[in-house]
Amino acid sequence: LSNNANVATIVGNRIYQDMPPQDVAFPFMVYTITNTEPTGTKDYSSKSVQDVVQVQIDMYTRKIVDASNLASYVRAALDGYTGTYLTLTIQQTRFLNDASGDADMEMGVYYRTQDYEFHIHKQN
């Protein structure tokens, strides 16, 4: 996502796995792997050849318009994505849901969350 021009215009390279650093600047994103489900072979005699990985992406901004735009940009970049990332072959990416969280008006923070399912081919 950091290579996506639209996403980068809002968060730059502030995309973190599991937990942002303390005192992170806004806006930023956090992604978390919430589930990995292996796909077995018919005879169960070999390793899984595909994993289905669910990922949650949380977006934190100071402006509601940035939260809305960022959610749209992330979905446009990921929904239906196929390709290679590092050494992984992503056969399919599926958008699952999108929700806005409670805005913290006192702190001026807006929150969006999205869930995706990645079908990843594994090399045995």
C-alpha positions in Angstrom: 0.0 0.0 0.0 2.9 2.4 0.6 3.6 2.1 -3.2 0.1 3.2 -4.0 0.2 7.0 -4.9 -3.3 7.7 -3.5 -2.7 6.0 -0.2 0.8 7.5 0.1 -0.6 11.1 -0.4 -2.5 10.6 2.9 -0.3 8.4 5.1 3.1 8.5 3.4 5.0 5.5 4.7 3.2 5.4 8.1 1.9 1.8 7.7 2.6 -0.5 10.6 2.1 -4.1 11.4 0.2 -4.8 14.6 1.1 -1.7 16.6 2.2 1.8 15.6 5.2 3.4 17.4 4.5 5.5 20.3 3.9 9.2 19.4 3.2 8.3 15.7 2.2 11.2 13.5 -1.3 11.2 12.0 -2.6 10.0 9.7 -1.4 6.3 9.8 -2.5 2.8 9.2 -2.1 -0.5 11.1 -2.5 -4.0 9.6 -3.0 -7.2 11.5 -3.2 -10.8 10.4 -6.4 -12.0 12.1 -6.5 -15.5 10.8 -4.6 -18.0 8.6 -6.4 -21.0 7.3 -4.5 -23.7 5.4 -6.1 -25.4 2.4 -5.2 -29.1 2.5 -4.8 -31.5 -0.4 -7.4 -34.1 -1.2 -5.5 -36.9 0.2 -4.0 -34.9 3.1 -0.6 -36.5 2.4 1.3 -33.3 1.7 1.6 -29.7 3.0 -1.1 -27.1 2.3 -0.6 -25.5 -1.1 -2.7 -22.5 -0.4 -3.4 -20.4 2.7 -6.3 -18.1 3.1 -5.1 -15.2 5.2 -7.5 -12.6 6.7 -6.1 -9.1 7.3 -7.6 -6.2 9.2 -6.5 -2.7 8.2 -7.2 0.1 10.6 -6.9 3.7 9.5 -6.5 6.7 11.8 -6.8 10.3 10.6 -7.4 13.8 12.0 -9.9 14.7 9.2 -13.1 12.8 8.4 -12.6 13.4 4.7 -9.1 11.8 4.9 -10.6 8.7 6.6 -13.2 8.4 3.9 -10.7 8.9 1.1 -8.2 6.6 2.6 -10.7 3.8 2.9 -11.7 4.2 -0.7 -8.0 4.2 -1.9 -7.2 1.1 0.2 -10.2 -0.8 -1.2 -9.4 0.3 -4.8 -5.8 -0.9 -4.3 -6.5 -4.3 -2.6 -10.0 -5.6 -3.7 -9.4 -8.1 -6.5 -5.5 -7.7 -6.3 -3.4 -10.5 -7.7 0.3 -10.6 -8.0 3.5 -11.2 -6.1 4.5 -9.5 -2.9 8.0 -10.4 -1.6 8.1 -14.2 -2.1 4.3 -14.7 -1.9 2.0 -15.4 -4.9 -1.3 -13.8 -4.2 -3.9 -15.5 -6.3 -6.9 -13.5 -5.2 -7.7 -10.7 -2.7 -11.3 -10.3 -1.6 -12.8 -7.3 0.3 -14.9 -8.5 3.2 -16.1 -5.4 5.0 -15.6 -1.7 5.9 -16.7 0.1 9.1 -16.2 3.4 10.7 -15.3 3.3 14.4 -16.1 5.8 17.1 -14.5 9.1 16.4 -12.7 10.6 19.4 -13.8 14.1 19.1 -11.8 15.2 22.1 -8.6 14.1 20.4 -9.8 14.8 16.9 -9.2 11.3 15.6 -11.3 9.5 13.0 -11.1 5.7 12.5 -11.9 3.3 9.7 -11.4 -0.4 9.5 -11.5 -2.9 6.6 -11.1 -6.7 6.4 -9.6 -8.6 3.5 -9.0 -12.2 2.6 -5.8 -13.1 0.7 -5.6 -16.4 -1.1 -1.8 -17.2 -1.1 -0.2 -19.9 -3.1 2.6 -21.6 -1.2 5.7 -23.1 -2.6 6.2 -26.7 -1.3 
